[in-house]
Amino acid sequence: MSNLELVQGSCADQNVDAVVNAANRNLSAGGGICGVIFNKAGYNELAESCKKYTTPLKDGEAVITPAFNMINCKYIIHAVGPDFSYTPNAFKQLYDAYYNSFKVLVENGLTSISLQLISSGIFGGNLDNPVKESCKQCIEAYNNFIQNYKDKNISVKLCAFLESEYMECKKLF
């Protein structure tokens, strides 16, 4: 039975098959959760694995690499969320980043995933409430995914790092 759970904490710390990296279009190491994941996985190994993909990726795309030194997961799914500073109406691409993460998960025979609130930090741009928008798009993508893939059971942990983010998301759950 599929389930979507809200967790207060880091997606990089969850025991799952795949952790989602809030990736940039070039799949290079960045700040925030991306930097945390690169550090935990092993910068050189992950950077080399990411180079196997043709970049830049488009907003909403997701690809997979091994998790290397991360002991709490087997794989990293790199999902490119839109930067609302440059694309202020990129809600479909944000939805796609979540939906495509779920697709990559099941296409690789995996069942559990942890995600952060994609495009809710610096990529939130001028959105009134990027946390709420990201959470809303995740829930919508999850609901549509389980309708479209009735034969697949996935366990999803949406991780709100800060207590304020968690409380905002809790209103939508």
Buried (B, 14 or more C-beta within 10 A) or exposed (E): EBEBEBBBBBBBBBEBBBBBBBBBEBBEBBEBBBEBBBBBBBBEBBBEBBEEBEBEBEBBBBBBBBBBEBEEBBBBBBBBBBBBEEBEEBBEBBBBBBBBBBBBBBEEEBBBBBBBBBBBBBBBBEBEEBBBBBBBBBBBBBEBBBEEBEEBEBBBBBBBBEEEBBEBBEEEE
